[in-house]
Amino acid sequence: MNRPFPSRNTSSAAFLRVNGKIRAREVRVVGNDRKQLGVMLLNDALSLARQQGVDLVEISPNATPPVCQLIEFGKFRYELAKKEKESRKHQHASTVKEVQLSPRIDPHDLGIKIEHAIEFLCDDMKVKVALKFRGREMAHTEIGFDVIKLFLEKISPFGHPDFAPKLIGKGINVMITPLPRNKRAKNPNQPESGKAPAPTPNHESQSADKKVPVGTEPKSDGLSNPFAKLEIK
């Protein structure tokens, strides 16, 4: 018989026994102030919970006897969910995303790579930047360092390198850690609430923009490509 997998978002509180669902004959009771009240019969613990207007929650079912706490189950579930959320944040921060570059990278492609890195950093992920040289590009490693330097300048409001860029083998590597939320710039790709969308240009302006004489297109002000005429072996 096939059984559905449990949801990943299911809280641990869903598997706790509360009040009449507790099956042990004796339980070790902890008060709402976390003070030990000793071992008592289950019925006596339930009566004590009713007198205090709280629930009896089994927090350590594998203990002998099981440990139960006198607490409002709604409050206990909220605190447990809050702890699990903080734990997921720490797990998320340990995630590492890799961004690969090259010394011949086009300025437009570099901009896209920077946007991806900013997205990762704003999601509290680390970013590993790896720039690889090919063939005769190794004779001009300073160009690769210039690309890395520009990359780090662009993402500096969102993260900082753990160490200076290093040339290892045929590549340059650097690890970037996100800045704390209170010191990090806002994600530029996240729309601000209450802000009206940008107006759509009309067809006339679009057609006028397309009518650019051949040979008069503006040149990109990004990185020049020093390897454009370099034969790669």
N, C-alpha and C positions, 0 to 999 in steps of 0.2 A: 504493500500500500504506500503510495507516494504521499509524503507530508510536505506542506509548504515550508519554505525556509523562513525563519523569523526575520522581521524587519530590522534593518541596521539601525534605525532610529528609535527602536524600542528601548525604553528606559529600564534600568535594573529594578526600579520600584514595581514594575509590572509582575515580577516574580516573587515578591515578598508576601509572606503570610501575615495577615492582620486579624486580630481579635479571634472570632470563632473559627478561622481557617487554620489556626495553629494546632498541631496534632500532638505535641509533647505533653506528658503528664506533669512534669516539673519544668520550670524555666528559671533562669537567673535573670532577675529584674534589675534594670537600670532606670533611674529616675529621669525626669525631664531635664534636670540639672546635671545629668551624667554621673550621679552618685550611685554607688552600688547599694541595692536594697536587699540583696541576698537571694537565696534560692527558695522558691515557694511553689505550691501547687498551681496549676494553670487556672483553676477556677478562682483561687484567691487573687492571682495577678489580674484576672479580668475584672473582678470586683473592685480592686484598687484603681484600675483604669477608669471604670465607670464613676467612681467616687470623685476622681480628679477631673472628669469631663474630657478625657483624652483617649487615645487608642493604644492598644498593646501591639507593637510592631516587632516581629521576629527579625533581628538584624544579623544574627550569627547562627544560622540553622545547623551548621556542622559542629558546633561546640557541644560539650557534654557537661551539664544540660544546655539546651539552646539559650542564647542570650536574647532577651526581649527588652525593648525600651518603651517607657511611657511617654508618648508624644502624639501630637496631632498628626495624623497621617498625611494630610495635605501639606503641612509645613515640612514634614520629613521628606516627602516626595520632591518638593521644591528645592530643598537644600541638596538632595542627592542629584537632581538634574543639573543644578548649578555646578557641582563638583565635576560631574561628567563632562560638562561643556568646557570647563577650564582644562581638563585632561586632554580633550580633543584638540584644543588650541595648541598645547605643547607638542602633541604628536604632529600636528600640521606644520608647526615651525621647523620640525626636523626633516621635512620633505625637501629634497633638492631637485631643482629643475636645471637642465643644461641648455645653454644657448651657444650655438656654434657660429663662429665668424671666420673670415678669411681676409688676408691683406688686400685682395682684389674686390672686396665687397662693394656693391653699388650703393650710393648714398640712400636711395629709396629703400633698398633691402635692409640697410643698417638701421633706418628709422623704424622699420617693422620689428626688427629684433629688439630694439630698445623698448618699443611698446609692449612686447611680450614680457620682457624682463620686469617692467614696471608693474604689469598685471600680477606676475608671480610675487613680487615683493609686497604689493598691497594686500595679497592673500596670505602674508606671513610665511612665505616660502623662501628658502635660500636659492640663490642662482649661481651656478657654475658657468663661467664664461671660458670657452675653449677656442682659441684661434690656431689654425693649423696652416703650416707652410707646405708648399709643394715644389719639388724640383729646385730650380735656381732662385726661388723666392727666399731661400735660406740666406742668400747673400745680402739681403736687405731686411733684416729682422727689425730694424728701427721703424719701418713702415707699419709692421704689425703692432709694435708698441704704441705708435700714434693712434691706430684704430682703437686699441684697448683704452688708451687715455681719453679719447673722445667719448667712448662708451661710458666710462666711469663718470665723466663730467655730466653726462645727460641724466644718469640715474642717481646722482648724488643726493637729490632731495628725498629719495625713497630708500636708499641703502648705502652701505659702506663696505669696502673690501676688507676681508679678514687679514690679508697680507698683500704686499706689493706684487704686481704681476711678475710671474717667473717664466723664464724660457726653459722648458723641459722637453728634451728631445727635439722634435720638429714642430713644436707648438708652444703657445703661451697660455697659461692657466691662471685664473684668479677666482676666488670664491667671494660672493657678495652676500651679506647678511642684512635683512630688512631693519630699518630704523624702528625704534619704539613708536607706537601709534601716536603718542602725543607730540613727537618730534618729526613725524613723517608728513610729507605733503599729501594732499588729497589726490585720489586717483583721477587723472585728467580724463579718462575714458568712461568714468561713471557720471551719468547725467545728474545734474542738480535738481532737487525737487522744487516745483513751482516755477521753473525756468521755461519760458516758451521756446518751442523748437525753432531752429533757424529757418528763415523763409526760403522757399524753393525758387531758384532763378527761373525767369520766364524763358520761352523758347527762343526769343530774339537774342537775348544775351548769350544763350548757349551757342546759338549758331554763329554769333559774332566772335565768340571765343574760339570757335573751331577754325575760323578763317584766318589762319596764320601762314604767311608766305613761307615756302620751303626754304630752309637755310637760315631763317631768322628766329628760330626757336631760342628761348633763353637757356643759357647753360646752367647746369646744376652748380650750386654753391657749396656742395658737400665735399667729400674727400676726392682728391684727384686719384687717378688710377696709375701708379708708376709702373705697373706690370702689364699695361695694355699691349705692348709690343714684345713682351717677353715670352719666349718659347718655353713651354713647360714640358719637361721630359719625365 
